[in-house]
């Protein structure tokens, strides 16, 4: 690993996010919440720290995939640290661990919170909270691919390390062009959602924050009651629509927008399974809720159920109902959806629909081979043959995922957290969902968990957002064994 080059890029990213820390200032001035000095100070800290790192370490142009892994992980850790400072200096959280947890939850688009009441935060801090979602939604590294080349830094290895999903659907020959295309679609959807929410009666501030959170599949709301604060079918269905879009592969959005053919969506096998999962789960839960008299109104039952199903499967975590009060079978289905997550190439977390699809295709192929041992079968996704290497990587991912899940659950429950709370807290953070069940349910928060448990869960958020491999590879001795000693700028003068 080229340590100097990695640290130099990290410094440039810290400077970039320092500029983002200035965006809440207009809201602070408008609401007169007294946070202008805090955001200026935090931006100064980030810019100074980043500037010192850039001034100290010599950049290297020939970075490899190994360096990409390090840049991604250290960048997210650096962003979580820098993003936690406004929470810490505004004095609304009892400890720095809580501030770091909230910041990591924002940048990883998890949406888990330590706050009992969200409204205690100043409005400008609420906007920063939503902004961390929006930045993390498509990935701060992908955003930087369009900017860092101007500074003389390449980006292909970073894209390979961070881009979510088992497949990298290149849209343009140059990686920075791909980043611009993805962010263009992301920005278009964000602006459209803000407009539609404004038409539904939301204030401009709330519309921006909720659009940032839903397009990023994050789930941070400006209200403790989440989206349930708005007793409006129109607003709920607008949020459902954009959460659904955010859970779809963004390269598929681009293809459909360029061709003008909605049929391009339905041709995609992963998209069809994604829609089927939502439809079947919604029908089952609506039926169960009506049977158990949880709801007496069919339209309300359908709206709340569809909202929660889409919110969970896309890993957004918004809430309009306390699903912890629903029948056990309904809760079990929702927990299952937490594992699945959105489509590959979406802003959602989780295992991803395409991995589930290919896993079951592989299982079916194995059963077929037992009955017909001489048959030569292949796994196809759409009309394309899936390479053996991809299937091996997917099976390895499942093994790594189970290991992470079991180990984290063991640690959290060993710290005194009850089994249901601890396990679902790990599921919620590892899959970047937000709420779990019981003490971390949709009407509760993570603030009462032990600090060490919050640290473990923060690590789960990072590992889940970066698809496990990126984080796990940094934990191997071989990765560090080949690390190069960084070159300092002052050494070049001698």
N, C-alpha and C positions, 0 to 999 in steps of 0.2 A: 504493500500500500504506500502511495506517495503522500506521506503525512502533510508535508508543506502545502501541496496543491489542494488537498482536502480542506485544510484549515483556512486557506486563502478564499476558497469558494464560500465556506461557512461565514467568514467575515463579510463578504459581499451580500449574502442573503440577510444577515443581521441589519446591514445598512438599509436594504430594501424594505424590510419589515418596520424599521424605524420610521420610514416615510409613511407607512400604513398607520402607524400610531398617531399620526397627525389628523387622520380623517374624522375622529370623533369630536374634534375641537369645535367645528361649526355647531354641532348639536349641543355641546356644553355651553357655548355662548347663547344659543337660542333659549335653552331651558334654564340658564343661569344656575347651573348646579355646582359651580366652583371647582371644576375638574380640569380647567385649561392648563394650569401649572403642572398638574400631575402628568398629563399626557405629553406636555413639552419636555418635562424632566425624564420621562420614560423613553421618549424618542431620542433625547440627548444621550442617555445611558447606552441605548442600543447602537446609536451611530458611533459613539466613542469607542465602545468595545469592538464593534465591527471594524472601525477604522484602524485601531491598534493591531488587530489580527491581520488585516490586509497589509499594513505597513511593516509587519514583522516577518511574515512568511511569503516566500517567493512562489508565484503561481506557476503551474506546470500544465502545458497544453495536452500532453499525451497521457491523459488519464484513462484507466481501464475500468472494467466492470467491478473489480474489487474496490476501487476508489469510489465508484458510484454508490455501492452499498454503504460505505462509511459516510459519504456526503449526505445521503438521504436520512440515515438514522440520527447523525449528529445535528443535522439541520432541524429535524422535528424536535429534538431535545432543546436546542437553542431557542427555537421559536416558542416552545412551551414555557421556557424560563422567561424570555422577554415579554411574552403575552401575559404572564402572571403578575407583572409589576403593577399595572393599573388596579387590579383587584387588591393587591397588598397595600398600596399607598392610599386607596380610598377608605380603607379601614372597615370594610363591610364583612370581612371574613376573619375568623378567630386565629387562624394559623397560616403559615406560608404553605404548608402541605395542602391545605384546602385551596389556596390560590393556584398552586401548580396543577392540582387535580382538575380544577375548573378550566384552566388554560389548555391543558392537554386534551380535555374533553371537547373543547371548542375546535382546536386545530385538527383533531382526528375525526371531527364530525360525529362524535359519539352522543353528546347531548345529556349525559349523566351530570347531575348537579349536586353540590353540597348545600345549596341554599334552601332553607325552610320557606322563605318568602322571597321571590325573585324581585319584587317591587322595592326592596330595601336598597338596591343598587341605583346609583344615579343614572339618568337616562343616557348620558354619553358612555358610561361603562356598559350599559345594556347594548348600546350600538356596537361597541368594541367586541362584546361577547358574540354578537351575531356576525360581525366581520370576520372573526377567527374561523367561524364556520365556512363563510363564503370563500376565504382564502384556501382553507384546507379542502374544500369540496372537490375541486379538480386536481388539487395537489400543488403545493407551493413549488415543488421542483419543476413540474410541467410549466407553470407560470414563468419560472425563471429561464426556461429554455428559450423563450422568445427575447429575453433581455441579456442574459449572460454572454451570448455570442458577441454582442456589441462590446463587451468588456474583454473579448479575446479568449473566452472559455467555451469549449465544445460541450455537447449535451447528450449525445446518443446513449452513453453508458448510464446517465441519470434516468433517462426515460425507461430504459430496460429495467432498472432497479425499482422504480416507483410506480409505473403505470399499472393500475389494478387489473386483476384477472389473469387467467392462464394464457391468453392470446394478446398479442400486440398488433392491433389493426392499423397499420401505417396508412395515413390519408394523403401524405405528401412526401416527395422524395427527401426533403430536408426536414430534420427533426424540429427545428424552430418553426417551420411552416405548419407542421402538424399541431404544435402547441397553440399557434395562433388560431387555427381552425377550430380546435376543441374549445378554446376560450371564447371564440366568437359565438359559437352555438350557446355556450353557457351564459354569456352576457345577454344574448337575445332573449332567452327564456326568462332570465331574471327581470329584465325590463318589462316584458309582457306580463309577468305575474304581478309585479308592483302595480301596473296599470289596472289590472282586473281586480286586485284587492282594494285599490282606491275607489273603484266603481261600486264595490260592495259596502262602502261606508267606513273602512279602516282609515285611521289617520296616516299621514305620509310616513311618520316615524315607524309605526307598527307595521305598515305595509312593506317597508324596506327590510326591517328586521325579520319578518316572517318569510319574505321571499328569499332572503339570504339563507335562512335556516332550512327551508323546504327544498330549494334547489341543491343545496349541499347535503341533503339528507342528514341534517344535524339534529334539529329538534329543540334548540334553545328558543324559548318564547319570551316575550316581554311581560308575561303574566304568570303567576303561580299556577293558575288553572289551565295553562297552556292554550291550545286552540279552543278548548272548551269555554274559555272566557267569552267567546263570541257565539251567541245563540243565533246563528245565521246559517241556514242551509247553503246559501250562495257561497259564503266564505269557506265553509267546510268543503264543498265540492270543488272549489277552485284549488284549495290546498291539496285535495286528493289527486286532482288531475296533474298538478306539477310534481307532487311526490312520485306519482306513477312515472312521469317522464324522466325524472331524475334517476329512477331505478333501471332505466333502459340504457344500453350501450350508446354512448354519445357519438360514436362513429356511424351508428345506424341512423341516428337523428340527422347527421350531416348528409348521409346518402339520400335519405328520404326528402330532405329539404332541397337538395340540389336537383333531384329527379322530378320532384313534385308528385311522386306516387306514394300514397299511403300503403299500397300493396307491398312495398319493399319491407315494411315492418313484418307483415305476416309471413313473408318468405323465410324469415329467420327462425330457425328451430328453437333457439333459446328463448326468443320473445314469445313464441306460442306457448311454451311451457310456463313462462312467467305469468302470462294472462290466465292460463288454466289454473295455476296454483291460487291466484287471487280469487277467481270466480268460484271454484269448488269450496275453498275455505270459507268464503263469505256466506255462501248458501248454507253450509253446515252450521256455522255459528249463529246466523240469523234464526234458523230453525230451532236450535237448542235454546237460545235466549227467549224465544217466544213460547216454547214448550215449558220452560221453567219459570215463566211469567216474570222474567227480568224486565221485559218491555211489554207494554200493552198496545203500543202503536207500531204498526208494521213499518211505516216510512222512517220513523225515528230509529227503530232497530236496524233497518238496512243502512241508514246513513252512518250511525255510530260504528256498526260492524265493519262496513267497507272502509271507513276512515282508519280504524285500528288495524285492520288487515294490511292495507296499503302502507300505513305508517310503520308497521313492524317488518314487513317483507322488504321494504326499501331501506330499513334500518334508520328511519328518520326519528321516530320516538315521540312525535307530537301526540297529544291525547285529547279526546273529547269525552271519554268515559273511563271509569276505573275498572279496567278489565280484570283486575284482581278479584272482583266480586262476581265474575261470571262463572258458570258451571266448570267443574274440573276439566272436562273434555275440551272445552273452548280454550282454557288456559294452556292445556297441553299442546293444542294445535298452534297457538300463538308462539309458544316457546320453540316449537319445531321450526316455525317460519324464521325465528331469530337466527337459527343456525344457517338457513339457506341464504338469506340476504338477496341483494339485487343481481342484475346481470353483470357480466364481465364488461369492463370499460365504462361502468356507471360511477356515480359518486357514492354509491352504497357500499356497505361493508359486508360481512358474512362470508360464507364459503363460496358463494356465487352460484347462480342457477346452472350455468354451463358445466361446472364441475359436478354438480349433482346429476345432471343429465348424462354426462359421459361416464360417471361412476356406475350408474344403473345399466347403461349400455354394455359396459365391461362385465358386470355381473351376469347379465343375460347371455353375453357371449360365452362366458365360462360354463354356464349351465348347458348351453347348446353344445359346447365341446365335449361335455361328459356324455351326452346322448349320441353325438356324432363325432367320435374322436378323430376321424380322418378328414373332416370338413375343414376347409381353409376359409375362415371368415375374417372380415376387417370391420373396424368401427368407423362409422361415418358421421360427420356432423354436417347436416345439409347434404350437399353433393360432394363434399370433400372428405377424403380419407384422413383420419386422425393419426399422425405419426406415433410410432411406439414410444418415442422419447417423451411426447406430451402425456401419454397415459401413465408412464412411469413417474413423471413429475407430479401428476395429479394424485396418484396413490401415495407418493411420498408426502404430499401436502396433507392428506387426510391423517397419515400417521403422526406427522408433526403437530397437526391441529389437536388431535386427541391427547397427545402428550402435554401440550401447553394447557389445555383445558383441565385435565386431571390434576396436574401439578399446581396450577393456580388455585383451583377449588380446594385442594388439600391445605394449602398455605392459609387461605382466607378463613376457612372453617376452623383451622387450628388456632387462629387468633381469637376465637370465642364467638364468631359470627354463626348464627344458626344455619342449619344445612340448606334449607330452601332459599334463604336470603343470600347466603354465600355463593351457592352454585349459580343462581340466576344473576347475581351481580357479576360473576365472571362471564357468563353467557352474554350479558348486556354490554359489557365493556370489550370483550374479545371480538364481538361481532359489531361493535360500534352502534348499538341500538339506543341506549339511554336508560329507560326504566327496566327493572326486573320485576320480581314478585315480593310479597310480604313487606319487609322493612325498607326495601328499595323499589317498591311498587310505584305505579304511575301517580299515586297521590302522596307519595313519600319522597325521601331524598337519601343521598349517600353521606350526609354530614355526620351521622351518629356512628359511623363505622370507625374502627381504630385507625390511627394515622398510618401504621404499617400496611394495613389492608388497602388503604387509599393509594399507597405507593405501588403495591402489587397490581392493583386495578389500573393505575395509570400506565404501567408497563404493558398490561393486557391491551389497553387502547392503542398504544403505539404498535405493538406486535400485530394486532388485528388490522389496523389501517394500512400497514406496510406488508400485509399478506405473509407474515411469519418468517418466510425464508430470508428476507432482507435483514431482519433483526437477528434471527437464529445464526446466520453465517458469521455475525460479529462476535458470537459467543464461543466460536471454535478456536482452539489454540493455533491451528494452521493459518488462520487469517492474520493474526498478529505476528506470527513467526517471520513473515516476509515483509514486514513494515519497514519502510525506509526512514532514516533519520531526516527530519525536515531541514531545509536550507533556509537560514535567516537572511534577510536582506543585507544586514550589516556585514555578513560573511563575504558578500560579493565584492566588497571594497578591498579585501585583503588578498 
